[in-house]
Amino acid sequence: MNSFKITGLGSATSNTDALNRQTADGRYYLNSTTLDSITAPTASLSLNNQLITNLANAVSGTDALNQDTADGRYYTNSTPLNSITVPDGNLNLNSHKIYNLANPTSNGDAINKLYAESNFYANTTTLDAIAVPTSSVSLNS
């Protein structure tokens, strides 16, 4: 409608009527319901990929965390692996890598890819590097 307006619109009386600004503001902005006045949900709440913004710092164990609180608790104050109890079962890394692994110094140490390639693959002989035999070869020895 370019810059034209509909003016003099009366109050809506039916669900299919257009709303004037006064009616819309009164219904949707001024009379909005606060979250603490509604019944608690009994199932998951979907925000359809929308963000919750302006979340206050958590004060209770059941409060949601904002990014500042989470970063301060879980990145800055993270626990190094050498200070936790040794696992008594398998360790699942959920398909993540262990990287920057040093070369082994003891028999029980893990080895990195470079160490494996340098010490195992470099000393192998490929079949195409072996001279073709000039007589029968027995594999029963």
Backbone as ProteinMPNN parsed JSONL, in Angstrom:
{"seq_chain_A": "MNSFKITGLGSATSNTDALNRQTADGRYYLNSTTLDSITAPTASLSLNNQLITNLANAVSGTDALNQDTADGRYYTNSTPLNSITVPDGNLNLNSHKIYNLANPTSNGDAINKLYAESNFYANTTTLDAIAVPTSSVSLNS", "coords_chain_A": {"N_chain_A": [[0.835, -1.195, 0.0], [2.126, 1.063, -0.334], [2.877, 4.186, 1.032], [0.461, 4.622, 2.173], [-2.192, 4.598, 4.605], [-4.59, 2.766, 6.557], [-7.105, 4.354, 8.045], [-9.121, 5.333, 10.875], [-10.133, 2.9, 11.715], [-12.315, 0.795, 13.341], [-12.876, -0.914, 16.515], [-12.162, -4.402, 16.682], [-14.639, -6.923, 16.308], [-15.035, -9.474, 15.595], [-13.37, -12.608, 14.947], [-12.232, -12.5, 12.408], [-11.928, -9.849, 11.789], [-10.01, -6.89, 11.04], [-7.442, -5.519, 13.122], [-7.152, -2.506, 14.984], [-4.406, -0.386, 16.019], [-4.581, 0.28, 18.744], [-6.235, -1.727, 19.822], [-4.701, -4.009, 19.235], [-2.306, -3.461, 20.68], [-3.325, -3.466, 23.291], [-4.222, -6.093, 23.556], [-2.009, -7.765, 22.974], [0.442, -6.721, 23.871], [0.307, -5.097, 26.214], [-1.188, -6.681, 27.922], [0.277, -8.975, 28.3], [1.294, -12.239, 29.42], [3.191, -13.129, 32.206], [5.958, -15.387, 32.633], [6.134, -16.593, 35.163], [3.543, -16.773, 35.982], [2.174, -18.741, 34.698], [1.131, -22.185, 34.302], [3.442, -24.743, 35.118], [5.307, -26.401, 32.565], [4.649, -29.759, 31.437], [6.033, -31.295, 29.74], [8.679, -31.43, 27.253], [9.976, -28.248, 26.212], [9.889, -26.502, 23.285], [11.802, -24.151, 21.564], [11.974, -23.606, 18.956], [14.503, -23.122, 17.671], [15.059, -20.582, 18.605], [16.596, -18.029, 20.637], [17.125, -17.681, 24.181], [17.353, -14.712, 25.717], [19.141, -12.237, 27.7], [19.426, -13.592, 30.152], [19.62, -14.034, 33.581], [22.343, -14.419, 35.991], [22.959, -17.681, 37.273], [21.694, -18.842, 40.383], [20.802, -20.945, 41.816], [20.949, -24.545, 41.994], [19.26, -25.611, 40.07], [18.845, -23.646, 38.218], [18.924, -22.156, 34.931], [21.868, -21.69, 32.955], [23.612, -18.791, 31.899], [25.798, -17.784, 29.169], [28.14, -16.507, 30.146], [28.28, -17.386, 32.836], [28.469, -20.183, 32.463], [30.861, -20.39, 30.934], [32.715, -19.422, 32.8], [32.526, -21.347, 34.803], [33.001, -23.835, 33.577], [35.065, -23.726, 31.693], [37.179, -22.005, 32.48], [37.609, -22.959, 35.079], [38.163, -25.656, 34.701], [38.797, -29.161, 35.248], [41.92, -30.707, 35.32], [42.981, -33.694, 33.601], [44.879, -35.272, 34.968], [44.239, -34.985, 37.608], [41.978, -36.313, 38.31], [40.129, -39.221, 39.414], [41.408, -42.405, 38.536], [39.99, -44.106, 35.783], [37.848, -46.996, 36.094], [36.959, -48.533, 34.089], [36.174, -48.829, 30.546], [37.079, -46.046, 28.444], [35.193, -43.777, 26.773], [35.439, -41.775, 24.036], [33.611, -40.769, 22.356], [33.917, -40.674, 19.512], [35.808, -38.643, 19.274], [39.098, -37.174, 18.884], [42.33, -37.881, 20.346], [44.793, -35.602, 20.645], [48.021, -34.011, 19.977], [49.739, -35.809, 21.241], [52.503, -36.946, 22.992], [55.691, -38.52, 22.152], [56.196, -41.975, 23.005], [57.648, -43.041, 26.138], [57.73, -45.067, 27.921], [56.904, -48.589, 28.255], [54.102, -48.888, 28.591], [52.977, -46.634, 27.468], [50.873, -44.703, 25.258], [51.036, -44.504, 21.662], [51.724, -42.077, 19.122], [50.589, -41.165, 15.785], [52.72, -40.386, 14.082], [54.943, -41.578, 15.349], [54.27, -44.287, 15.077], [54.23, -44.566, 12.241], [56.896, -43.922, 11.639], [58.376, -45.889, 12.964], [57.313, -48.394, 12.346], [56.127, -48.674, 9.743], [58.112, -47.662, 8.067], [60.137, -49.51, 8.078], [59.337, -51.716, 6.656], [59.012, -54.072, 3.959], [57.807, -53.875, 0.74], [55.873, -55.901, -1.52], [56.417, -55.369, -4.212], [59.042, -54.588, -4.126], [60.576, -56.808, -3.872], [62.712, -59.131, -5.425], [61.86, -60.945, -8.356], [61.342, -64.392, -8.143], [63.533, -66.919, -9.501], [63.179, -69.577, -9.567], [61.142, -72.301, -8.255], [59.24, -71.582, -5.323], [58.963, -72.595, -2.03], [56.451, -72.654, 0.343], [56.084, -74.046, 2.614], [57.857, -74.185, 4.733]], "CA_chain_A": [[0.0, 0.0, 0.0], [3.087, 2.169, -0.347], [2.895, 4.909, 2.302], [-0.91, 4.878, 2.57], [-2.641, 3.951, 5.827], [-6.019, 2.619, 6.784], [-7.37, 5.16, 9.244], [-10.485, 5.303, 11.368], [-10.548, 1.517, 11.868], [-12.974, 0.551, 14.619], [-12.438, -2.077, 17.282], [-12.564, -5.677, 16.098], [-15.704, -7.621, 17.036], [-15.046, -10.855, 15.115], [-12.009, -13.129, 14.753], [-11.724, -12.204, 11.069], [-11.81, -8.394, 11.635], [-8.691, -6.268, 11.183], [-7.28, -4.854, 14.422], [-6.461, -1.233, 15.012], [-3.23, -0.467, 16.89], [-4.983, 0.341, 20.156], [-6.724, -3.053, 20.2], [-3.568, -4.937, 19.193], [-1.429, -3.174, 21.82], [-4.001, -3.881, 24.515], [-4.336, -7.548, 23.629], [-0.79, -8.541, 22.791], [1.628, -6.171, 24.516], [0.045, -4.619, 27.564], [-1.775, -7.741, 28.738], [1.029, -10.22, 28.143], [1.366, -13.076, 30.619], [4.561, -13.4, 32.626], [6.213, -16.818, 32.73], [5.907, -17.13, 36.503], [2.115, -16.872, 36.278], [1.563, -19.837, 33.95], [1.363, -23.526, 34.841], [4.708, -25.323, 34.685], [5.117, -27.4, 31.508], [4.783, -31.16, 31.837], [6.787, -31.956, 28.67], [9.757, -30.591, 26.742], [9.599, -26.951, 25.667], [10.65, -26.214, 22.07], [11.884, -22.732, 21.224], [12.105, -23.525, 17.493], [15.81, -22.532, 17.359], [15.153, -19.206, 19.072], [17.453, -17.872, 21.809], [16.666, -17.009, 25.39], [18.321, -13.633, 25.904], [19.117, -11.488, 28.959], [19.257, -14.533, 31.241], [20.392, -13.641, 34.755], [23.28, -15.421, 36.501], [22.331, -18.759, 38.034], [21.944, -18.796, 41.83], [20.36, -22.218, 42.366], [21.401, -25.687, 41.215], [18.329, -25.929, 38.984], [18.733, -22.485, 37.33], [19.594, -22.203, 33.636], [23.106, -20.919, 32.946], [23.934, -17.964, 30.744], [27.119, -18.154, 28.647], [29.2, -16.025, 31.04], [28.364, -18.285, 33.99], [28.951, -21.484, 31.999], [32.272, -20.269, 30.571], [33.489, -19.266, 34.029], [32.521, -22.575, 35.594], [33.393, -25.057, 32.883], [36.281, -23.577, 30.901], [38.216, -21.415, 33.318], [37.85, -23.797, 36.244], [38.065, -27.061, 34.322], [39.644, -30.077, 36.011], [42.861, -31.429, 34.458], [42.81, -35.146, 33.65], [45.765, -35.926, 35.935], [43.779, -34.792, 38.984], [40.749, -37.063, 38.555], [40.304, -40.633, 39.752], [41.678, -43.276, 37.393], [38.779, -44.847, 35.435], [37.899, -48.442, 36.323], [36.311, -49.156, 32.941], [36.551, -48.258, 29.259], [36.931, -44.608, 28.276], [34.55, -43.512, 25.495], [35.672, -40.401, 23.593], [32.504, -40.396, 21.477], [34.493, -40.411, 18.181], [36.727, -37.505, 19.291], [40.507, -37.541, 18.817], [43.339, -37.438, 21.301], [45.801, -34.984, 19.794], [49.23, -33.504, 20.626], [50.25, -36.881, 22.077], [53.969, -37.015, 22.946], [56.271, -39.825, 21.844], [56.211, -42.828, 24.196], [58.922, -43.222, 26.842], [57.607, -46.302, 28.696], [56.191, -49.638, 27.534], [52.653, -48.739, 28.694], [52.532, -45.358, 26.883], [50.222, -44.7, 23.945], [51.904, -43.951, 20.625], [51.046, -41.207, 18.165], [50.647, -41.631, 14.393], [54.056, -40.168, 13.558], [55.807, -42.61, 15.917], [53.914, -45.56, 14.445], [54.683, -44.568, 10.845], [58.358, -43.874, 11.601], [58.99, -47.082, 13.532], [56.755, -49.647, 11.867], [55.914, -48.695, 8.307], [59.341, -47.324, 7.352], [61.032, -50.669, 8.043], [58.687, -52.851, 5.998], [59.333, -54.26, 2.549], [56.61, -54.129, -0.056], [56.042, -57.015, -2.453], [57.008, -54.927, -5.486], [60.479, -54.365, -3.942], [61.233, -58.111, -3.807], [63.081, -59.639, -6.755], [61.049, -62.057, -8.84], [62.11, -65.64, -8.021], [63.907, -67.574, -10.751], [62.82, -70.987, -9.448], [59.986, -72.517, -7.394], [59.338, -71.135, -3.942], [58.197, -73.432, -1.149], [55.88, -71.905, 1.462], [55.837, -75.025, 3.67], [58.982, -74.274, 5.668]], "C_chain_A": [[0.87, 1.245, 0.0], [3.095, 2.867, 0.998], [1.488, 5.222, 2.795], [-1.273, 4.069, 3.811], [-4.135, 3.703, 5.755], [-6.281, 3.359, 8.083], [-8.829, 5.019, 9.641], [-11.017, 3.896, 11.556], [-11.131, 1.314, 13.257], [-12.409, -0.67, 15.319], [-12.983, -3.346, 16.651], [-13.646, -6.319, 16.955], [-15.784, -9.084, 16.635], [-13.599, -11.301, 14.893], [-11.415, -12.798, 13.393], [-11.596, -10.709, 10.813], [-10.355, -7.95, 11.74], [-8.635, -5.568, 12.536], [-6.648, -3.493, 14.235], [-5.324, -1.33, 16.032], [-3.605, -0.491, 18.363], [-5.449, -1.049, 20.632], [-5.578, -4.054, 20.244], [-2.631, -4.715, 20.377], [-2.05, -3.664, 23.121], [-4.058, -5.386, 24.67], [-2.99, -8.256, 23.696], [0.444, -7.993, 23.504], [1.358, -5.816, 25.966], [-0.487, -5.719, 28.475], [-1.013, -9.062, 28.589], [1.153, -10.931, 29.481], [2.826, -13.323, 30.965], [4.726, -14.907, 32.823], [5.916, -17.38, 34.112], [4.426, -17.236, 36.863], [1.426, -17.99, 35.49], [1.9, -21.172, 34.615], [2.668, -24.088, 34.283], [4.458, -26.362, 33.609], [5.327, -28.812, 32.041], [5.519, -31.969, 30.775], [7.88, -31.003, 28.215], [9.199, -29.32, 26.132], [10.474, -26.671, 24.452], [10.625, -24.719, 21.809], [12.084, -22.525, 19.73], [13.358, -22.77, 17.074], [15.913, -21.054, 17.723], [15.997, -19.166, 20.342], [16.664, -17.34, 22.99], [17.729, -15.967, 25.675], [18.127, -12.963, 27.253], [18.858, -12.394, 30.16], [20.173, -14.136, 32.392], [21.363, -14.745, 35.151], [22.541, -16.431, 37.356], [22.682, -18.614, 39.513], [21.567, -20.112, 42.498], [20.841, -23.345, 41.461], [20.496, -26.052, 40.065], [18.133, -24.76, 38.02], [19.434, -22.747, 36.005], [20.841, -21.323, 33.703], [23.189, -20.039, 31.714], [25.369, -18.279, 30.325], [28.243, -17.69, 29.562], [29.379, -16.959, 32.235], [28.944, -19.634, 33.576], [30.432, -21.422, 31.65], [33.144, -20.174, 31.814], [33.588, -20.547, 34.83], [33.178, -23.748, 34.883], [34.628, -24.926, 32.003], [37.422, -23.058, 31.76], [38.589, -22.329, 34.467], [37.766, -25.282, 35.911], [39.09, -27.895, 35.102], [40.608, -30.776, 35.071], [42.72, -32.932, 34.654], [43.68, -35.808, 34.711], [45.332, -35.702, 37.382], [42.471, -35.523, 39.278], [41.07, -38.52, 38.877], [40.508, -41.451, 38.486], [40.415, -44.07, 37.075], [38.935, -46.34, 35.717], [37.174, -49.204, 35.216], [36.8, -48.501, 31.663], [36.299, -46.76, 29.232], [36.378, -44.354, 26.878], [34.763, -42.046, 25.141], [34.643, -39.957, 22.563], [32.996, -39.926, 20.104], [35.366, -39.16, 18.126], [38.16, -38.003, 19.34], [41.241, -37.17, 20.105], [44.432, -36.842, 20.43], [46.9, -34.365, 20.644], [49.798, -34.532, 21.607], [51.764, -36.983, 21.897], [54.425, -38.405, 22.542], [56.345, -40.655, 23.118], [57.611, -42.912, 24.818], [58.912, -44.483, 27.688], [56.779, -47.306, 27.912], [54.678, -49.467, 27.561], [52.115, -47.463, 28.078], [51.819, -45.573, 25.556], [51.203, -44.125, 22.929], [51.075, -43.09, 19.684], [51.275, -41.725, 16.742], [52.054, -41.488, 13.819], [55.023, -41.232, 14.07], [55.538, -43.963, 15.261], [54.436, -45.624, 13.02], [56.2, -44.609, 10.752], [58.984, -45.186, 12.035], [58.462, -48.395, 12.972], [56.645, -49.692, 10.353], [57.201, -48.441, 7.537], [60.25, -48.532, 7.203], [60.392, -51.896, 7.393], [59.107, -52.907, 4.537], [58.048, -54.575, 1.811], [56.895, -55.228, -1.059], [56.695, -56.588, -3.762], [58.502, -54.634, -5.356], [61.257, -55.667, -3.885], [61.513, -58.591, -5.227], [62.213, -60.846, -7.11], [61.886, -63.335, -8.744], [62.393, -66.254, -9.389], [63.61, -69.059, -10.72], [61.625, -71.099, -8.504], [60.269, -72.055, -5.966], [58.45, -72.014, -3.101], [57.722, -72.588, 0.047], [55.616, -72.824, 2.659], [56.932, -75.073, 4.71], [58.626, -73.698, 7.021]], "O_chain_A": [[0.403, 2.344, 0.298], [3.3, 2.213, 2.021], [1.325, 6.002, 3.733], [-0.73, 2.988, 4.038], [-4.852, 4.348, 4.989], [-5.719, 3.006, 9.119], [-9.668, 4.629, 8.828], [-12.232, 3.699, 11.558], [-10.482, 1.64, 14.251], [-11.562, -1.374, 14.771], [-14.108, -3.376, 16.151], [-13.583, -6.268, 18.183], [-16.515, -9.857, 17.254], [-12.713, -10.473, 14.678], [-10.194, -12.816, 13.244], [-11.191, -10.319, 9.717], [-9.563, -8.568, 12.452], [-9.651, -5.084, 13.037], [-5.727, -3.328, 13.435], [-5.292, -2.269, 16.828], [-2.994, -1.221, 19.144], [-5.089, -1.483, 21.726], [-5.485, -4.856, 21.174], [-2.203, -5.679, 21.012], [-1.35, -4.223, 23.966], [-3.957, -5.904, 25.782], [-2.851, -9.25, 24.409], [1.403, -8.734, 23.72], [2.119, -6.206, 26.852], [-0.253, -5.684, 29.683], [-1.593, -10.138, 28.734], [1.121, -10.303, 30.539], [3.614, -13.692, 30.094], [3.768, -15.613, 33.137], [5.488, -18.528, 34.227], [4.088, -17.736, 37.936], [0.213, -18.165, 35.608], [2.845, -21.263, 35.398], [2.96, -23.921, 33.098], [3.504, -27.133, 33.709], [6.091, -29.025, 32.982], [5.623, -33.19, 30.888], [7.996, -29.892, 28.733], [8.089, -29.31, 25.599], [11.696, -26.61, 24.585], [9.565, -24.092, 21.829], [12.334, -21.406, 19.282], [13.295, -21.881, 16.224], [16.774, -20.349, 17.196], [16.099, -20.169, 21.048], [15.665, -16.64, 22.825], [18.896, -16.313, 25.857], [17.076, -13.102, 27.879], [18.146, -12.005, 31.085], [21.37, -13.927, 32.193], [21.227, -15.883, 34.7], [21.608, -16.081, 38.079], [23.821, -18.302, 39.86], [21.973, -20.366, 43.631], [21.112, -23.118, 40.281], [20.932, -26.753, 39.151], [17.333, -24.866, 37.091], [20.424, -23.477, 35.958], [20.863, -20.326, 34.425], [22.874, -20.48, 30.609], [26.083, -18.971, 31.051], [29.219, -18.419, 29.739], [30.507, -17.285, 32.604], [29.813, -20.172, 34.262], [31.189, -22.314, 32.033], [34.208, -20.79, 31.868], [34.609, -20.812, 35.465], [33.84, -24.568, 35.52], [35.192, -25.944, 31.6], [38.514, -23.626, 31.757], [39.768, -22.461, 34.795], [37.345, -26.082, 36.747], [40.116, -27.382, 35.55], [40.165, -31.39, 34.101], [42.38, -33.392, 35.744], [43.269, -36.806, 35.302], [45.997, -36.185, 38.299], [41.911, -35.379, 40.365], [42.183, -38.981, 38.625], [39.848, -41.211, 37.475], [39.815, -44.652, 37.979], [40.032, -46.886, 35.593], [36.82, -50.372, 35.382], [37.738, -47.704, 31.691], [35.406, -46.263, 29.918], [37.035, -44.687, 25.892], [34.313, -41.164, 25.872], [34.783, -38.891, 21.964], [32.543, -38.9, 19.596], [35.641, -38.658, 17.036], [38.418, -39.122, 19.785], [40.83, -36.275, 20.844], [44.951, -37.529, 19.551], [46.754, -34.208, 21.856], [50.283, -34.169, 22.678], [52.249, -37.093, 20.771], [53.646, -39.358, 22.583], [56.536, -40.103, 24.202], [58.621, -42.861, 24.116], [59.968, -44.933, 28.132], [56.035, -46.928, 27.007], [54.018, -49.878, 26.607], [50.911, -47.215, 28.149], [52.126, -46.512, 24.821], [52.093, -43.352, 23.285], [49.887, -43.336, 19.475], [52.08, -42.634, 16.537], [52.528, -42.393, 13.133], [55.842, -41.737, 13.302], [56.471, -44.695, 14.93], [55.026, -46.63, 12.624], [56.74, -45.272, 9.866], [60.035, -45.561, 11.515], [59.122, -49.424, 13.118], [57.046, -50.684, 9.743], [57.36, -48.969, 6.436], [61.064, -48.571, 6.28], [60.88, -53.011, 7.578], [59.51, -51.899, 3.957], [57.288, -55.451, 2.223], [58.052, -55.459, -1.409], [57.447, -57.359, -4.359], [59.175, -54.449, -6.37], [62.487, -55.64, -3.853], [60.668, -58.476, -6.115], [61.881, -61.661, -6.249], [63.023, -63.359, -9.215], [61.594, -66.126, -10.316], [63.768, -69.741, -11.732], [61.145, -70.083, -8.003], [61.398, -72.134, -5.481], [57.273, -72.172, -3.426], [58.52, -71.894, 0.677], [54.978, -72.402, 3.623], [56.912, -75.986, 5.535], [59.459, -73.692, 7.927]]}, "name": "protein", "num_of_chains": 1, "seq": "MNSFKITGLGSATSNTDALNRQTADGRYYLNSTTLDSITAPTASLSLNNQLITNLANAVSGTDALNQDTADGRYYTNSTPLNSITVPDGNLNLNSHKIYNLANPTSNGDAINKLYAESNFYANTTTLDAIAVPTSSVSLNS"}
